[in-house]
Structure formats: structure tokens, C-alpha cells
Amino acid sequence: MNFNAWLLKKEIPDSDRLAMLIQSSGRNGIPENELRGSVDLPKQLVDELLAALVDARIVRVIERDGIRWYFSPL
């Protein structure tokens, strides 16, 4: 079992899970659609959480082939 599979089974609030999924993806990143599919949160809330993480420079975002990818800069 990989970390992402384990994380999805844990009882972690979805808002925290979002950041943990991005951090666990490391420099490879995780596509936005995969992130959204991994949490049960309203679209606007996910948008706000992702924007806050990017603004705080906790995560970075790039666009590849029209898809936003979020990754950990560390």
C-alpha cells in the first residue's frame, strides 16, 4: 500500500487531506482533477483552500497541457 492509498483510508478531515496529498506528491505533483476527486468538499471551498496554500507558498502550481498540477516545493 502506498502513502496516498493509506491516506485516503484514514479519518483525516478533507481540508487537511488536500494539503497532505499535495505534499506527498512531492516535486512530481498531483493533477487538480485527482485532488478534487480525493476530497468531498464543495468546489468553491477547494478553490479557496488551494489558493490559500499557493498564496502561503506551501504548495506551488503549474499548468501542463491545460491541467493544473500542484506540488510541494520542498
mmCIF file of the N, C-alpha and C atoms, coordinates in Angstrom:
data_MODEL
# 
_entry.id   MODEL 
# 
loop_
_atom_site.group_PDB 
_atom_site.id 
_atom_site.type_symbol 
_atom_site.label_atom_id 
_atom_site.label_alt_id 
_atom_site.label_comp_id 
_atom_site.label_asym_id 
_atom_site.label_entity_id 
_atom_site.label_seq_id 
_atom_site.pdbx_PDB_ins_code 
_atom_site.Cartn_x 
_atom_site.Cartn_y 
_atom_site.Cartn_z 
_atom_site.occupancy 
_atom_site.B_iso_or_equiv 
_atom_site.pdbx_formal_charge 
_atom_site.auth_seq_id 
_atom_site.auth_comp_id 
_atom_site.auth_asym_id 
_atom_site.auth_atom_id 
_atom_site.pdbx_PDB_model_num 
ATOM 1   N N  . MET A 1 1  ? 0.859   -1.181 0.000   1.00 0.00 ? 1  MET A N  1 
ATOM 2   C CA . MET A 1 1  ? 0.000   0.000  0.000   1.00 0.00 ? 1  MET A CA 1 
ATOM 3   C C  . MET A 1 1  ? 0.897   1.234  0.000   1.00 0.00 ? 1  MET A C  1 
ATOM 4   N N  . ASN A 1 2  ? 0.592   2.167  -0.906  1.00 0.00 ? 2  ASN A N  1 
ATOM 5   C CA . ASN A 1 2  ? 1.382   3.393  -0.926  1.00 0.00 ? 2  ASN A CA 1 
ATOM 6   C C  . ASN A 1 2  ? 0.769   4.428  0.008   1.00 0.00 ? 2  ASN A C  1 
ATOM 7   N N  . PHE A 1 3  ? 1.494   5.518  0.192   1.00 0.00 ? 3  PHE A N  1 
ATOM 8   C CA . PHE A 1 3  ? 1.067   6.533  1.151   1.00 0.00 ? 3  PHE A CA 1 
ATOM 9   C C  . PHE A 1 3  ? -0.287  7.125  0.780   1.00 0.00 ? 3  PHE A C  1 
ATOM 10  N N  . ASN A 1 4  ? -0.498  7.410  -0.504  1.00 0.00 ? 4  ASN A N  1 
ATOM 11  C CA . ASN A 1 4  ? -1.768  8.014  -0.909  1.00 0.00 ? 4  ASN A CA 1 
ATOM 12  C C  . ASN A 1 4  ? -2.941  7.080  -0.625  1.00 0.00 ? 4  ASN A C  1 
ATOM 13  N N  . ALA A 1 5  ? -2.784  5.795  -0.862  1.00 0.00 ? 5  ALA A N  1 
ATOM 14  C CA . ALA A 1 5  ? -3.854  4.835  -0.566  1.00 0.00 ? 5  ALA A CA 1 
ATOM 15  C C  . ALA A 1 5  ? -4.124  4.787  0.933   1.00 0.00 ? 5  ALA A C  1 
ATOM 16  N N  . TRP A 1 6  ? -3.066  4.785  1.728   1.00 0.00 ? 6  TRP A N  1 
ATOM 17  C CA . TRP A 1 6  ? -3.227  4.773  3.183   1.00 0.00 ? 6  TRP A CA 1 
ATOM 18  C C  . TRP A 1 6  ? -3.931  6.045  3.646   1.00 0.00 ? 6  TRP A C  1 
ATOM 19  N N  . LEU A 1 7  ? -3.516  7.179  3.079   1.00 0.00 ? 7  LEU A N  1 
ATOM 20  C CA . LEU A 1 7  ? -4.079  8.464  3.467   1.00 0.00 ? 7  LEU A CA 1 
ATOM 21  C C  . LEU A 1 7  ? -5.575  8.524  3.179   1.00 0.00 ? 7  LEU A C  1 
ATOM 22  N N  . LEU A 1 8  ? -5.985  7.979  2.046   1.00 0.00 ? 8  LEU A N  1 
ATOM 23  C CA . LEU A 1 8  ? -7.401  8.007  1.691   1.00 0.00 ? 8  LEU A CA 1 
ATOM 24  C C  . LEU A 1 8  ? -8.247  7.183  2.643   1.00 0.00 ? 8  LEU A C  1 
ATOM 25  N N  . LYS A 1 9  ? -7.663  6.175  3.298   1.00 0.00 ? 9  LYS A N  1 
ATOM 26  C CA . LYS A 1 9  ? -8.404  5.327  4.237   1.00 0.00 ? 9  LYS A CA 1 
ATOM 27  C C  . LYS A 1 9  ? -8.485  5.926  5.638   1.00 0.00 ? 9  LYS A C  1 
ATOM 28  N N  . LYS A 1 10 ? -7.600  6.839  5.972   1.00 0.00 ? 10 LYS A N  1 
ATOM 29  C CA . LYS A 1 10 ? -7.561  7.431  7.307   1.00 0.00 ? 10 LYS A CA 1 
ATOM 30  C C  . LYS A 1 10 ? -8.704  8.421  7.495   1.00 0.00 ? 10 LYS A C  1 
ATOM 31  N N  . GLU A 1 11 ? -9.098  8.611  8.717   1.00 0.00 ? 11 GLU A N  1 
ATOM 32  C CA . GLU A 1 11 ? -10.154 9.572  9.054   1.00 0.00 ? 11 GLU A CA 1 
ATOM 33  C C  . GLU A 1 11 ? -9.523  10.944 9.291   1.00 0.00 ? 11 GLU A C  1 
ATOM 34  N N  . ILE A 1 12 ? -9.103  11.561 8.233   1.00 0.00 ? 12 ILE A N  1 
ATOM 35  C CA . ILE A 1 12 ? -8.472  12.876 8.272   1.00 0.00 ? 12 ILE A CA 1 
ATOM 36  C C  . ILE A 1 12 ? -9.439  13.852 7.599   1.00 0.00 ? 12 ILE A C  1 
ATOM 37  N N  . PRO A 1 13 ? -9.664  15.010 8.200   1.00 0.00 ? 13 PRO A N  1 
ATOM 38  C CA . PRO A 1 13 ? -10.562 15.976 7.546   1.00 0.00 ? 13 PRO A CA 1 
ATOM 39  C C  . PRO A 1 13 ? -10.113 16.255 6.114   1.00 0.00 ? 13 PRO A C  1 
ATOM 40  N N  . ASP A 1 14 ? -11.077 16.369 5.214   1.00 0.00 ? 14 ASP A N  1 
ATOM 41  C CA . ASP A 1 14 ? -10.757 16.560 3.802   1.00 0.00 ? 14 ASP A CA 1 
ATOM 42  C C  . ASP A 1 14 ? -9.903  17.796 3.547   1.00 0.00 ? 14 ASP A C  1 
ATOM 43  N N  . SER A 1 15 ? -10.092 18.845 4.339   1.00 0.00 ? 15 SER A N  1 
ATOM 44  C CA . SER A 1 15 ? -9.276  20.046 4.136   1.00 0.00 ? 15 SER A CA 1 
ATOM 45  C C  . SER A 1 15 ? -7.804  19.755 4.411   1.00 0.00 ? 15 SER A C  1 
ATOM 46  N N  . ASP A 1 16 ? -7.526  18.955 5.433   1.00 0.00 ? 16 ASP A N  1 
ATOM 47  C CA . ASP A 1 16 ? -6.150  18.561 5.738   1.00 0.00 ? 16 ASP A CA 1 
ATOM 48  C C  . ASP A 1 16 ? -5.637  17.535 4.731   1.00 0.00 ? 16 ASP A C  1 
ATOM 49  N N  . ARG A 1 17 ? -6.516  16.669 4.306   1.00 0.00 ? 17 ARG A N  1 
ATOM 50  C CA . ARG A 1 17 ? -6.146  15.632 3.332   1.00 0.00 ? 17 ARG A CA 1 
ATOM 51  C C  . ARG A 1 17 ? -5.649  16.269 2.034   1.00 0.00 ? 17 ARG A C  1 
ATOM 52  N N  . LEU A 1 18 ? -6.270  17.360 1.633   1.00 0.00 ? 18 LEU A N  1 
ATOM 53  C CA . LEU A 1 18 ? -5.885  18.044 0.411   1.00 0.00 ? 18 LEU A CA 1 
ATOM 54  C C  . LEU A 1 18 ? -4.411  18.451 0.461   1.00 0.00 ? 18 LEU A C  1 
ATOM 55  N N  . ALA A 1 19 ? -4.019  19.113 1.531   1.00 0.00 ? 19 ALA A N  1 
ATOM 56  C CA . ALA A 1 19 ? -2.622  19.542 1.676   1.00 0.00 ? 19 ALA A CA 1 
ATOM 57  C C  . ALA A 1 19 ? -1.686  18.349 1.777   1.00 0.00 ? 19 ALA A C  1 
ATOM 58  N N  . MET A 1 20 ? -2.103  17.310 2.487   1.00 0.00 ? 20 MET A N  1 
ATOM 59  C CA . MET A 1 20 ? -1.249  16.132 2.649   1.00 0.00 ? 20 MET A CA 1 
ATOM 60  C C  . MET A 1 20 ? -1.042  15.405 1.323   1.00 0.00 ? 20 MET A C  1 
ATOM 61  N N  . LEU A 1 21 ? -2.064  15.341 0.499   1.00 0.00 ? 21 LEU A N  1 
ATOM 62  C CA . LEU A 1 21 ? -1.926  14.704 -0.810  1.00 0.00 ? 21 LEU A CA 1 
ATOM 63  C C  . LEU A 1 21 ? -0.931  15.467 -1.684  1.00 0.00 ? 21 LEU A C  1 
ATOM 64  N N  . ILE A 1 22 ? -1.005  16.778 -1.625  1.00 0.00 ? 22 ILE A N  1 
ATOM 65  C CA . ILE A 1 22 ? -0.063  17.584 -2.412  1.00 0.00 ? 22 ILE A CA 1 
ATOM 66  C C  . ILE A 1 22 ? 1.355   17.384 -1.895  1.00 0.00 ? 22 ILE A C  1 
ATOM 67  N N  . GLN A 1 23 ? 1.522   17.449 -0.580  1.00 0.00 ? 23 GLN A N  1 
ATOM 68  C CA . GLN A 1 23 ? 2.857   17.281 -0.017  1.00 0.00 ? 23 GLN A CA 1 
ATOM 69  C C  . GLN A 1 23 ? 3.412   15.890 -0.303  1.00 0.00 ? 23 GLN A C  1 
ATOM 70  N N  . SER A 1 24 ? 2.570   14.881 -0.273  1.00 0.00 ? 24 SER A N  1 
ATOM 71  C CA . SER A 1 24 ? 3.059   13.522 -0.527  1.00 0.00 ? 24 SER A CA 1 
ATOM 72  C C  . SER A 1 24 ? 3.426   13.302 -1.985  1.00 0.00 ? 24 SER A C  1 
ATOM 73  N N  . SER A 1 25 ? 2.893   14.145 -2.881  1.00 0.00 ? 25 SER A N  1 
ATOM 74  C CA . SER A 1 25 ? 3.230   14.001 -4.303  1.00 0.00 ? 25 SER A CA 1 
ATOM 75  C C  . SER A 1 25 ? 4.625   14.547 -4.593  1.00 0.00 ? 25 SER A C  1 
ATOM 76  N N  . GLY A 1 26 ? 5.142   15.361 -3.669  1.00 0.00 ? 26 GLY A N  1 
ATOM 77  C CA . GLY A 1 26 ? 6.496   15.890 -3.818  1.00 0.00 ? 26 GLY A CA 1 
ATOM 78  C C  . GLY A 1 26 ? 6.638   16.757 -5.051  1.00 0.00 ? 26 GLY A C  1 
ATOM 79  N N  . ARG A 1 27 ? 7.786   16.673 -5.683  1.00 0.00 ? 27 ARG A N  1 
ATOM 80  C CA . ARG A 1 27 ? 8.066   17.500 -6.859  1.00 0.00 ? 27 ARG A CA 1 
ATOM 81  C C  . ARG A 1 27 ? 7.389   16.992 -8.117  1.00 0.00 ? 27 ARG A C  1 
ATOM 82  N N  . ASN A 1 28 ? 6.886   15.748 -8.098  1.00 0.00 ? 28 ASN A N  1 
ATOM 83  C CA . ASN A 1 28 ? 6.180   15.213 -9.262  1.00 0.00 ? 28 ASN A CA 1 
ATOM 84  C C  . ASN A 1 28 ? 4.837   15.896 -9.452  1.00 0.00 ? 28 ASN A C  1 
ATOM 85  N N  . GLY A 1 29 ? 4.203   16.257 -8.348  1.00 0.00 ? 29 GLY A N  1 
ATOM 86  C CA . GLY A 1 29 ? 2.931   16.944 -8.397  1.00 0.00 ? 29 GLY A CA 1 
ATOM 87  C C  . GLY A 1 29 ? 1.747   16.004 -8.518  1.00 0.00 ? 29 GLY A C  1 
ATOM 88  N N  . ILE A 1 30 ? 0.578   16.582 -8.386  1.00 0.00 ? 30 ILE A N  1 
ATOM 89  C CA . ILE A 1 30 ? -0.672  15.849 -8.480  1.00 0.00 ? 30 ILE A CA 1 
ATOM 90  C C  . ILE A 1 30 ? -1.642  16.714 -9.281  1.00 0.00 ? 30 ILE A C  1 
ATOM 91  N N  . PRO A 1 31 ? -2.324  16.134 -10.262 1.00 0.00 ? 31 PRO A N  1 
ATOM 92  C CA . PRO A 1 31 ? -3.237  16.941 -11.076 1.00 0.00 ? 31 PRO A CA 1 
ATOM 93  C C  . PRO A 1 31 ? -4.458  17.393 -10.273 1.00 0.00 ? 31 PRO A C  1 
ATOM 94  N N  . GLU A 1 32 ? -4.967  18.547 -10.628 1.00 0.00 ? 32 GLU A N  1 
ATOM 95  C CA . GLU A 1 32 ? -6.088  19.134 -9.901  1.00 0.00 ? 32 GLU A CA 1 
ATOM 96  C C  . GLU A 1 32 ? -7.303  18.200 -9.875  1.00 0.00 ? 32 GLU A C  1 
ATOM 97  N N  . ASN A 1 33 ? -7.594  17.537 -10.985 1.00 0.00 ? 33 ASN A N  1 
ATOM 98  C CA . ASN A 1 33 ? -8.770  16.660 -11.011 1.00 0.00 ? 33 ASN A CA 1 
ATOM 99  C C  . ASN A 1 33 ? -8.626  15.485 -10.044 1.00 0.00 ? 33 ASN A C  1 
ATOM 100 N N  . GLU A 1 34 ? -7.422  14.996 -9.863  1.00 0.00 ? 34 GLU A N  1 
ATOM 101 C CA . GLU A 1 34 ? -7.193  13.925 -8.892  1.00 0.00 ? 34 GLU A CA 1 
ATOM 102 C C  . GLU A 1 34 ? -7.384  14.437 -7.464  1.00 0.00 ? 34 GLU A C  1 
ATOM 103 N N  . LEU A 1 35 ? -6.909  15.649 -7.208  1.00 0.00 ? 35 LEU A N  1 
ATOM 104 C CA . LEU A 1 35 ? -7.105  16.257 -5.891  1.00 0.00 ? 35 LEU A CA 1 
ATOM 105 C C  . LEU A 1 35 ? -8.588  16.404 -5.576  1.00 0.00 ? 35 LEU A C  1 
ATOM 106 N N  . ARG A 1 36 ? -9.318  16.971 -6.522  1.00 0.00 ? 36 ARG A N  1 
ATOM 107 C CA . ARG A 1 36 ? -10.751 17.198 -6.302  1.00 0.00 ? 36 ARG A CA 1 
ATOM 108 C C  . ARG A 1 36 ? -11.501 15.887 -6.110  1.00 0.00 ? 36 ARG A C  1 
ATOM 109 N N  . GLY A 1 37 ? -11.082 14.850 -6.801  1.00 0.00 ? 37 GLY A N  1 
ATOM 110 C CA . GLY A 1 37 ? -11.735 13.552 -6.669  1.00 0.00 ? 37 GLY A CA 1 
ATOM 111 C C  . GLY A 1 37 ? -11.405 12.850 -5.367  1.00 0.00 ? 37 GLY A C  1 
ATOM 112 N N  . SER A 1 38 ? -10.402 13.318 -4.667  1.00 0.00 ? 38 SER A N  1 
ATOM 113 C CA . SER A 1 38 ? -9.961  12.680 -3.429  1.00 0.00 ? 38 SER A CA 1 
ATOM 114 C C  . SER A 1 38 ? -10.601 13.268 -2.177  1.00 0.00 ? 38 SER A C  1 
ATOM 115 N N  . VAL A 1 39 ? -11.340 14.352 -2.341  1.00 0.00 ? 39 VAL A N  1 
ATOM 116 C CA . VAL A 1 39 ? -11.972 15.003 -1.187  1.00 0.00 ? 39 VAL A CA 1 
ATOM 117 C C  . VAL A 1 39 ? -13.452 15.248 -1.485  1.00 0.00 ? 39 VAL A C  1 
ATOM 118 N N  . ASP A 1 40 ? -14.232 15.279 -0.440  1.00 0.00 ? 40 ASP A N  1 
ATOM 119 C CA . ASP A 1 40 ? -15.664 15.529 -0.568  1.00 0.00 ? 40 ASP A CA 1 
ATOM 120 C C  . ASP A 1 40 ? -15.963 16.923 -0.017  1.00 0.00 ? 40 ASP A C  1 
ATOM 121 N N  . LEU A 1 41 ? -15.543 17.927 -0.793  1.00 0.00 ? 41 LEU A N  1 
ATOM 122 C CA . LEU A 1 41 ? -15.726 19.320 -0.398  1.00 0.00 ? 41 LEU A CA 1 
ATOM 123 C C  . LEU A 1 41 ? -16.333 20.080 -1.570  1.00 0.00 ? 41 LEU A C  1 
ATOM 124 N N  . PRO A 1 42 ? -17.084 21.146 -1.285  1.00 0.00 ? 42 PRO A N  1 
ATOM 125 C CA . PRO A 1 42 ? -17.632 21.971 -2.370  1.00 0.00 ? 42 PRO A CA 1 
ATOM 126 C C  . PRO A 1 42 ? -16.513 22.583 -3.211  1.00 0.00 ? 42 PRO A C  1 
ATOM 127 N N  . LYS A 1 43 ? -16.792 22.759 -4.502  1.00 0.00 ? 43 LYS A N  1 
ATOM 128 C CA . LYS A 1 43 ? -15.793 23.285 -5.434  1.00 0.00 ? 43 LYS A CA 1 
ATOM 129 C C  . LYS A 1 43 ? -15.208 24.610 -4.958  1.00 0.00 ? 43 LYS A C  1 
ATOM 130 N N  . GLN A 1 44 ? -16.061 25.518 -4.511  1.00 0.00 ? 44 GLN A N  1 
ATOM 131 C CA . GLN A 1 44 ? -15.574 26.831 -4.077  1.00 0.00 ? 44 GLN A CA 1 
ATOM 132 C C  . GLN A 1 44 ? -14.628 26.710 -2.890  1.00 0.00 ? 44 GLN A C  1 
ATOM 133 N N  . LEU A 1 45 ? -14.920 25.811 -1.961  1.00 0.00 ? 45 LEU A N  1 
ATOM 134 C CA . LEU A 1 45 ? -14.043 25.622 -0.804  1.00 0.00 ? 45 LEU A CA 1 
ATOM 135 C C  . LEU A 1 45 ? -12.697 25.061 -1.235  1.00 0.00 ? 45 LEU A C  1 
ATOM 136 N N  . VAL A 1 46 ? -12.696 24.107 -2.154  1.00 0.00 ? 46 VAL A N  1 
ATOM 137 C CA . VAL A 1 46 ? -11.428 23.562 -2.660  1.00 0.00 ? 46 VAL A CA 1 
ATOM 138 C C  . VAL A 1 46 ? -10.642 24.666 -3.360  1.00 0.00 ? 46 VAL A C  1 
ATOM 139 N N  . ASP A 1 47 ? -11.334 25.480 -4.163  1.00 0.00 ? 47 ASP A N  1 
ATOM 140 C CA . ASP A 1 47 ? -10.662 26.604 -4.834  1.00 0.00 ? 47 ASP A CA 1 
ATOM 141 C C  . ASP A 1 47 ? -9.992  27.521 -3.810  1.00 0.00 ? 47 ASP A C  1 
ATOM 142 N N  . GLU A 1 48 ? -10.719 27.837 -2.745  1.00 0.00 ? 48 GLU A N  1 
ATOM 143 C CA . GLU A 1 48 ? -10.189 28.737 -1.715  1.00 0.00 ? 48 GLU A CA 1 
ATOM 144 C C  . GLU A 1 48 ? -9.027  28.105 -0.951  1.00 0.00 ? 48 GLU A C  1 
ATOM 145 N N  . LEU A 1 49 ? -9.145  26.811 -0.639  1.00 0.00 ? 49 LEU A N  1 
ATOM 146 C CA . LEU A 1 49 ? -8.050  26.130 0.061   1.00 0.00 ? 49 LEU A CA 1 
ATOM 147 C C  . LEU A 1 49 ? -6.797  26.079 -0.799  1.00 0.00 ? 49 LEU A C  1 
ATOM 148 N N  . LEU A 1 50 ? -6.955  25.727 -2.075  1.00 0.00 ? 50 LEU A N  1 
ATOM 149 C CA . LEU A 1 50 ? -5.802  25.659 -2.967  1.00 0.00 ? 50 LEU A CA 1 
ATOM 150 C C  . LEU A 1 50 ? -5.173  27.041 -3.140  1.00 0.00 ? 50 LEU A C  1 
ATOM 151 N N  . ALA A 1 51 ? -5.991  28.061 -3.299  1.00 0.00 ? 51 ALA A N  1 
ATOM 152 C CA . ALA A 1 51 ? -5.463  29.429 -3.437  1.00 0.00 ? 51 ALA A CA 1 
ATOM 153 C C  . ALA A 1 51 ? -4.696  29.840 -2.188  1.00 0.00 ? 51 ALA A C  1 
ATOM 154 N N  . ALA A 1 52 ? -5.217  29.506 -1.020  1.00 0.00 ? 52 ALA A N  1 
ATOM 155 C CA . ALA A 1 52 ? -4.532  29.852 0.232   1.00 0.00 ? 52 ALA A CA 1 
ATOM 156 C C  . ALA A 1 52 ? -3.201  29.125 0.352   1.00 0.00 ? 52 ALA A C  1 
ATOM 157 N N  . LEU A 1 53 ? -3.160  27.857 -0.028  1.00 0.00 ? 53 LEU A N  1 
ATOM 158 C CA . LEU A 1 53 ? -1.911  27.097 0.030   1.00 0.00 ? 53 LEU A CA 1 
ATOM 159 C C  . LEU A 1 53 ? -0.869  27.666 -0.923  1.00 0.00 ? 53 LEU A C  1 
ATOM 160 N N  . VAL A 1 54 ? -1.317  28.063 -2.108  1.00 0.00 ? 54 VAL A N  1 
ATOM 161 C CA . VAL A 1 54 ? -0.398  28.654 -3.087  1.00 0.00 ? 54 VAL A CA 1 
ATOM 162 C C  . VAL A 1 54 ? 0.064   30.039 -2.611  1.00 0.00 ? 54 VAL A C  1 
ATOM 163 N N  . ASP A 1 55 ? -0.869  30.855 -2.132  1.00 0.00 ? 55 ASP A N  1 
ATOM 164 C CA . ASP A 1 55 ? -0.514  32.200 -1.647  1.00 0.00 ? 55 ASP A CA 1 
ATOM 165 C C  . ASP A 1 55 ? 0.475   32.142 -0.487  1.00 0.00 ? 55 ASP A C  1 
ATOM 166 N N  . ALA A 1 56 ? 0.331   31.125 0.363   1.00 0.00 ? 56 ALA A N  1 
ATOM 167 C CA . ALA A 1 56 ? 1.229   30.970 1.510   1.00 0.00 ? 56 ALA A CA 1 
ATOM 168 C C  . ALA A 1 56 ? 2.548   30.296 1.110   1.00 0.00 ? 56 ALA A C  1 
ATOM 169 N N  . ARG A 1 57 ? 2.651   29.925 -0.160  1.00 0.00 ? 57 ARG A N  1 
ATOM 170 C CA . ARG A 1 57 ? 3.837   29.251 -0.705  1.00 0.00 ? 57 ARG A CA 1 
ATOM 171 C C  . ARG A 1 57 ? 4.107   27.907 -0.047  1.00 0.00 ? 57 ARG A C  1 
ATOM 172 N N  . ILE A 1 58 ? 3.043   27.291 0.442   1.00 0.00 ? 58 ILE A N  1 
ATOM 173 C CA . ILE A 1 58 ? 3.150   25.935 0.988   1.00 0.00 ? 58 ILE A CA 1 
ATOM 174 C C  . ILE A 1 58 ? 3.190   24.937 -0.162  1.00 0.00 ? 58 ILE A C  1 
ATOM 175 N N  . VAL A 1 59 ? 2.461   25.250 -1.223  1.00 0.00 ? 59 VAL A N  1 
ATOM 176 C CA . VAL A 1 59 ? 2.477   24.442 -2.438  1.00 0.00 ? 59 VAL A CA 1 
ATOM 177 C C  . VAL A 1 59 ? 2.656   25.373 -3.633  1.00 0.00 ? 59 VAL A C  1 
ATOM 178 N N  . ARG A 1 60 ? 3.042   24.786 -4.740  1.00 0.00 ? 60 ARG A N  1 
ATOM 179 C CA . ARG A 1 60 ? 3.188   25.526 -5.998  1.00 0.00 ? 60 ARG A CA 1 
ATOM 180 C C  . ARG A 1 60 ? 2.215   24.926 -7.004  1.00 0.00 ? 60 ARG A C  1 
ATOM 181 N N  . VAL A 1 61 ? 1.911   25.704 -8.022  1.00 0.00 ? 61 VAL A N  1 
ATOM 182 C CA . VAL A 1 61 ? 1.020   25.233 -9.075  1.00 0.00 ? 61 VAL A CA 1 
ATOM 183 C C  . VAL A 1 61 ? 1.624   25.587 -10.421 1.00 0.00 ? 61 VAL A C  1 
ATOM 184 N N  . ILE A 1 62 ? 1.525   24.648 -11.354 1.00 0.00 ? 62 ILE A N  1 
ATOM 185 C CA . ILE A 1 62 ? 1.932   24.879 -12.737 1.00 0.00 ? 62 ILE A CA 1 
ATOM 186 C C  . ILE A 1 62 ? 0.845   24.291 -13.632 1.00 0.00 ? 62 ILE A C  1 
ATOM 187 N N  . GLU A 1 63 ? 0.867   24.675 -14.881 1.00 0.00 ? 63 GLU A N  1 
ATOM 188 C CA . GLU A 1 63 ? -0.094  24.135 -15.825 1.00 0.00 ? 63 GLU A CA 1 
ATOM 189 C C  . GLU A 1 63 ? 0.647   23.321 -16.879 1.00 0.00 ? 63 GLU A C  1 
ATOM 190 N N  . ARG A 1 64 ? 0.182   22.089 -17.084 1.00 0.00 ? 64 ARG A N  1 
ATOM 191 C CA . ARG A 1 64 ? 0.747   21.197 -18.099 1.00 0.00 ? 64 ARG A CA 1 
ATOM 192 C C  . ARG A 1 64 ? -0.399  20.720 -18.981 1.00 0.00 ? 64 ARG A C  1 
ATOM 193 N N  . ASP A 1 65 ? -0.312  20.991 -20.255 1.00 0.00 ? 65 ASP A N  1 
ATOM 194 C CA . ASP A 1 65 ? -1.333  20.564 -21.213 1.00 0.00 ? 65 ASP A CA 1 
ATOM 195 C C  . ASP A 1 65 ? -2.744  20.942 -20.771 1.00 0.00 ? 65 ASP A C  1 
ATOM 196 N N  . GLY A 1 66 ? -2.888  22.144 -20.237 1.00 0.00 ? 66 GLY A N  1 
ATOM 197 C CA . GLY A 1 66 ? -4.193  22.643 -19.840 1.00 0.00 ? 66 GLY A CA 1 
ATOM 198 C C  . GLY A 1 66 ? -4.704  22.140 -18.503 1.00 0.00 ? 66 GLY A C  1 
ATOM 199 N N  . ILE A 1 67 ? -3.885  21.400 -17.767 1.00 0.00 ? 67 ILE A N  1 
ATOM 200 C CA . ILE A 1 67 ? -4.289  20.858 -16.459 1.00 0.00 ? 67 ILE A CA 1 
ATOM 201 C C  . ILE A 1 67 ? -3.375  21.450 -15.397 1.00 0.00 ? 67 ILE A C  1 
ATOM 202 N N  . ARG A 1 68 ? -3.976  21.959 -14.330 1.00 0.00 ? 68 ARG A N  1 
ATOM 203 C CA . ARG A 1 68 ? -3.179  22.476 -13.211 1.00 0.00 ? 68 ARG A CA 1 
ATOM 204 C C  . ARG A 1 68 ? -2.650  21.322 -12.377 1.00 0.00 ? 68 ARG A C  1 
ATOM 205 N N  . TRP A 1 69 ? -1.370  21.401 -12.041 1.00 0.00 ? 69 TRP A N  1 
ATOM 206 C CA . TRP A 1 69 ? -0.696  20.417 -11.196 1.00 0.00 ? 69 TRP A CA 1 
ATOM 207 C C  . TRP A 1 69 ? -0.197  21.147 -9.954  1.00 0.00 ? 69 TRP A C  1 
ATOM 208 N N  . TYR A 1 70 ? -0.441  20.551 -8.805  1.00 0.00 ? 70 TYR A N  1 
ATOM 209 C CA . TYR A 1 70 ? 0.001   21.113 -7.530  1.00 0.00 ? 70 TYR A CA 1 
ATOM 210 C C  . TYR A 1 70 ? 1.126   20.239 -7.000  1.00 0.00 ? 70 TYR A C  1 
ATOM 211 N N  . PHE A 1 71 ? 2.156   20.881 -6.455  1.00 0.00 ? 71 PHE A N  1 
ATOM 212 C CA . PHE A 1 71 ? 3.288   20.114 -5.937  1.00 0.00 ? 71 PHE A CA 1 
ATOM 213 C C  . PHE A 1 71 ? 3.913   20.825 -4.749  1.00 0.00 ? 71 PHE A C  1 
ATOM 214 N N  . SER A 1 72 ? 4.678   20.059 -4.019  1.00 0.00 ? 72 SER A N  1 
ATOM 215 C CA . SER A 1 72 ? 5.383   20.579 -2.866  1.00 0.00 ? 72 SER A CA 1 
ATOM 216 C C  . SER A 1 72 ? 6.736   21.124 -3.314  1.00 0.00 ? 72 SER A C  1 
ATOM 217 N N  . PRO A 1 73 ? 7.047   22.339 -2.961  1.00 0.00 ? 73 PRO A N  1 
ATOM 218 C CA . PRO A 1 73 ? 8.322   22.919 -3.411  1.00 0.00 ? 73 PRO A CA 1 
ATOM 219 C C  . PRO A 1 73 ? 9.531   22.399 -2.654  1.00 0.00 ? 73 PRO A C  1 
ATOM 220 N N  . LEU A 1 74 ? 9.306   21.649 -1.580  1.00 0.00 ? 74 LEU A N  1 
ATOM 221 C CA . LEU A 1 74 ? 10.438  21.176 -0.782  1.00 0.00 ? 74 LEU A CA 1 
ATOM 222 C C  . LEU A 1 74 ? 11.018  19.908 -1.312  1.00 0.00 ? 74 LEU A C  1 
# 
